[in-house]
């Protein structure tokens, strides 16, 4: 009986040792990740695809303007406060660190008209082909690998494109 108790205690001590080792490894991994600096620009692939989007849209006689790309956590917090503690309309539900813009993985766009004004008009057909220029740009962006904020459930962000590379905000 004593030998059985001793083996049980030895087994429990071994399991506890493994658990402590796994927790220490996880803690070390999290510390390493916490020391990775935040991005300061668009991810190179997103930058490349953004440029392709502008070029391919131009081939369809649609002049788009990239109105936003990388955004710092501080800039995101300021945007979040619009319509809340700051004047203006609510433009985002994402606080700093909760937007793919903060990781260089998102862009926003608008359309420049022939009169040189910038519009966010989803019905505008400046190239007179009978199709919404906005939706033509969305189609091009999706073909390039972007996901579109207009497809989101709930809050729709029609000028927004992003590339997640399979990562959630929490993982980023």
Legacy VTK file of the C-alpha trace (Angstrom):
# vtk DataFile Version 3.0
C-alpha trace
ASCII
DATASET POLYDATA
POINTS 172 float
0.000 0.000 0.000
2.822 2.421 0.858
4.497 1.597 -2.421
1.270 2.397 -4.300
0.956 5.764 -2.480
4.571 6.487 -3.264
4.059 5.722 -6.951
0.929 7.877 -7.010
2.818 10.767 -5.424
5.690 10.288 -7.862
3.245 10.262 -10.771
1.493 13.414 -9.515
4.829 15.159 -8.996
5.831 14.245 -12.559
2.567 15.564 -13.985
2.900 18.736 -11.933
6.458 19.160 -13.187
5.312 18.856 -16.809
2.514 21.365 -16.225
4.909 23.860 -14.626
7.354 23.396 -17.517
4.564 23.956 -20.106
3.371 27.082 -18.292
6.930 28.450 -18.178
7.335 27.788 -21.927
4.036 29.555 -22.679
5.025 32.503 -20.484
8.357 32.800 -22.311
6.623 32.629 -25.712
4.179 35.366 -24.695
7.025 37.582 -23.434
8.845 37.170 -26.740
5.693 38.091 -28.656
5.074 41.086 -26.401
8.508 42.406 -27.343
7.806 42.290 -31.083
7.377 45.899 -32.220
4.128 47.005 -33.857
4.295 47.606 -37.621
4.753 51.147 -38.880
3.637 50.701 -42.489
1.574 48.491 -44.747
2.669 44.874 -44.986
4.700 44.483 -48.224
2.139 42.121 -49.790
-0.743 44.460 -48.912
1.272 47.374 -50.348
1.847 45.436 -53.574
-1.821 44.421 -53.869
-2.934 47.992 -53.094
-0.830 49.240 -56.019
-2.265 46.517 -58.270
-5.776 47.563 -57.206
-5.098 51.170 -58.224
-3.585 50.056 -61.561
-6.308 47.545 -62.429
-9.033 50.035 -61.494
-7.407 52.607 -63.780
-7.530 50.063 -66.631
-11.312 50.039 -66.089
-11.250 53.875 -66.226
-11.904 54.116 -62.492
-9.669 56.505 -60.577
-9.481 55.382 -56.960
-7.874 57.139 -54.046
-6.466 55.182 -51.112
-7.758 57.257 -48.217
-6.155 55.224 -45.456
-3.663 52.415 -44.991
-1.512 51.763 -41.965
-2.898 53.475 -38.883
-1.160 53.725 -35.504
-2.910 52.618 -32.315
-3.124 56.283 -31.279
-4.720 57.273 -34.602
-7.172 54.390 -34.241
-8.127 55.506 -30.733
-8.751 59.035 -32.036
-10.982 57.676 -34.819
-12.831 55.542 -32.285
-13.596 58.611 -30.164
-15.272 60.432 -33.110
-18.965 60.554 -32.426
-18.320 59.530 -28.855
-16.139 61.929 -26.852
-15.160 63.936 -29.973
-17.377 65.753 -32.482
-18.455 63.998 -35.637
-20.058 60.738 -36.627
-19.053 57.304 -35.424
-16.771 55.879 -38.121
-15.419 52.754 -36.427
-16.187 50.289 -33.681
-12.524 49.285 -33.380
-10.322 50.742 -30.662
-6.546 50.954 -31.009
-5.097 47.483 -31.561
-8.466 46.094 -32.715
-8.200 47.115 -36.377
-6.295 45.407 -39.168
-5.129 48.928 -40.116
-2.988 48.857 -36.933
-1.064 45.869 -38.298
-0.586 47.204 -41.833
-3.121 44.756 -43.256
-5.961 47.067 -44.338
-6.708 49.939 -46.699
-9.685 52.222 -47.333
-10.576 53.757 -50.685
-12.796 56.287 -52.408
-13.415 57.222 -56.044
-12.147 60.377 -57.752
-14.693 61.701 -60.231
-13.972 63.359 -63.571
-14.611 66.678 -61.768
-11.670 65.829 -59.430
-13.894 65.407 -56.384
-13.535 62.401 -54.107
-16.750 60.461 -53.459
-17.894 57.461 -51.456
-20.880 56.960 -53.773
-21.576 53.271 -54.296
-23.890 54.014 -57.258
-21.508 56.301 -59.215
-20.775 55.070 -62.760
-18.046 57.389 -63.987
-16.848 55.027 -66.722
-20.419 54.808 -68.111
-20.456 51.026 -68.501
-23.765 50.563 -66.694
-22.099 49.139 -63.567
-21.303 50.772 -60.248
-17.634 51.790 -60.228
-17.586 51.004 -56.508
-18.634 47.406 -57.045
-16.180 47.042 -59.925
-13.390 48.053 -57.528
-14.705 45.593 -54.921
-14.605 42.807 -57.516
-11.010 43.661 -58.468
-9.969 43.816 -54.807
-11.494 40.430 -54.053
-9.718 38.933 -57.077
-6.461 40.285 -55.609
-7.114 38.494 -52.311
-8.659 41.271 -50.218
-11.747 40.722 -48.120
-14.306 43.536 -48.171
-15.868 45.272 -45.176
-19.156 45.425 -47.093
-19.482 41.655 -46.676
-19.322 41.833 -42.884
-22.325 40.877 -40.772
-23.461 43.744 -38.578
-21.369 46.896 -39.019
-20.617 47.355 -42.726
-17.431 49.201 -43.692
-17.873 49.751 -47.428
-14.568 51.550 -48.189
-12.530 48.906 -46.312
-10.365 46.081 -47.692
-8.100 43.839 -45.637
-5.850 40.809 -45.841
-5.864 38.736 -42.657
-3.438 35.993 -43.696
-5.500 33.656 -41.510
-4.793 35.668 -38.341
-7.322 37.070 -35.910
-6.837 40.384 -34.159
-6.090 38.469 -30.953
-3.353 36.488 -32.697
-1.869 39.675 -34.123
LINES 1 173
172 0 1 2 3 4 5 6 7 8 9 10 11 12 13 14 15 16 17 18 19 20 21 22 23 24 25 26 27 28 29 30 31 32 33 34 35 36 37 38 39 40 41 42 43 44 45 46 47 48 49 50 51 52 53 54 55 56 57 58 59 60 61 62 63 64 65 66 67 68 69 70 71 72 73 74 75 76 77 78 79 80 81 82 83 84 85 86 87 88 89 90 91 92 93 94 95 96 97 98 99 100 101 102 103 104 105 106 107 108 109 110 111 112 113 114 115 116 117 118 119 120 121 122 123 124 125 126 127 128 129 130 131 132 133 134 135 136 137 138 139 140 141 142 143 144 145 146 147 148 149 150 151 152 153 154 155 156 157 158 159 160 161 162 163 164 165 166 167 168 169 170 171
